[in-house]
Amino acid sequence: MRFDDMIATVLAQPADRPDRRAAQWRQLVDLLAQHRGQPSGEEAKRAFAFLRAHRGHVEPSVRREAAHALAGLAVDTELLLFFAEDSPSVAAPLIAGARLAPAEWIGLLPRLGPTARALLRHRRDLAPEVTQALAAFGTSDFVLAGAADSGAPAVPAAEPGESQIRELVERIEAEQVEQLGSETEELPSADTIAREFQNFLQRREG
């Protein structure tokens, strides 16, 4: 069956219950991941539209599992961008492990938000040209908690320290709460995210 036909078949399934919607969401992620380089047609656009429209109705644990399953794989840039839009707890493992060609990373960097770029800077396996492209965004991606409000200068995270990741996540979560109020989904603690991200990097380097 052709890629477009498989996408159309999944999209035609009923999504009238939370379990069905979550299964459909995961199936679409798997299809987009398996067909790297193809998620650019009309059916793929429909798939991404469905994923974004229903992301808030899929449990964070399901989204995290889907992202973690892609870590270490050669992921399509559009799929990586989609997960980078999600909360730090969902995006971090994929950002830590995704494999892209240097040209793909460089083309993707302007489309990533400061959160994803800041986490990406903690990787030590990126090509030199990608590291240089990241540096071109300046220190704005490294502003730690409280620096922006206090007027203090941005603090660059020179080493992949757990405390720096934790402080970054705390600032991001505070901004999410301020923007979305009490309806913000419950996330793992900043300590948990920082620890998992750091452990993931250490496992890859070991």
DAHUUR-V20487 format. One record per run of one state. SS is the DSSP state (H for helix, E for strand, C for the rest). FROM is the first residue (numbers start at 1). TO is the last residue. If there is no record, write none. Layout:
# DAHUUR-V20487
SS,FROM,TO
SS,FROM,TO
This chain:
# DAHUUR-V20487
C,1,2
H,3,11
C,12,17
H,18,34
C,35,41
H,42,57
C,58,59
H,60,70
C,71,73
E,74,74
C,75,76
H,77,84
C,85,87
H,88,97
C,98,98
E,99,99
C,100,101
H,102,109
C,110,113
H,114,120
C,121,127
H,128,135
C,136,137
H,138,142
C,143,146
H,147,150
C,151,161
H,162,183
C,184,189
H,190,205
C,206,206
